[in-house]
Amino acid sequence: MLNFKPITLESRCDLLPFLGKKHHSACYQSFATMYLWSGIYKTRYCITGEWLFTKSGSEDGYGFPYGDGDLKEGIELLRQDAKENEKPLWFFGLLEEQKAWLEQKYPGEFTYEASRDDAEYIYEAEKLATYAGKKLHAKRNFCNRFEAAHPDWKFETITRENVEAVLEFHRKWQSENEGADEGLHKEGCVVRCALRELEELEMTGGVLTAGGRIYGFAIASMINETMMDENIEKADGEEPGAYPMVCREMARMMKQKYPDLIFINREEDTGDEGLRRSKESYYPVMLLEKYVTREAQ
């Protein structure tokens, strides 16, 4: 039986050699996301031989194996672990290329269910940093309105000196928006943890201010050298242009910090129609489809 254990900050040294690969593109393929959401999703990890395995939830869903060895060996180890735990083998968040590999190597042995609510939105970093082109004309206009109304606006790095002010902004945002939304309550725990541990997680935070007031902030991490994950983005929804400004300025900040950045993953919409319309309005270049995959009975 595989020995799974909780993901902690100290786990980072163990996990990093398996992460940051060129073919990684999903938000959960970065240590920051794994760690920040591990308490919510009960994600654990196991390293055995040349493999990193992850397991989440009370139903013990597995992540696709991380490692450079024979994948069939990794799958068989997970099959054995599921059998010893008397639970069915199933994978969460399976990506298209992983699905294709399983279909080829294990024809008819697994079922696949696409989850549109979990599909991740991928954008060109340059487009979000400039809002160039006809499609993003409305975003440029909103930014122009904000800049005209707040000529002293600034977008600065979140540091130890200003993080408490950002936390206070988030507390206010949460009290005004959370209501009975359990998802936002859980996300609030993640946001606070991320802000407190930005340096340890090697994440980047940016905050939009004007007239001594915070209008929004964002937190991001790198999935690999060319793909960024915008983990968190919050802004004053009553202020025209605040959200487009935070999105644009965070893209600019990350492009300056990481010159090889090409794509930005702005994660899934979780089935929220308002969030879906918002993400679609920035015109992604692709949707990263994910599948719930179960061993056929």
Summary of the structure (lengths in Angstrom):
residues: 297
radius of gyration: 20.1
end to end distance: 21.7
largest distance: 63.7
contacts: 916
relative contact order: 0.18
helix: 43%
strand: 25%
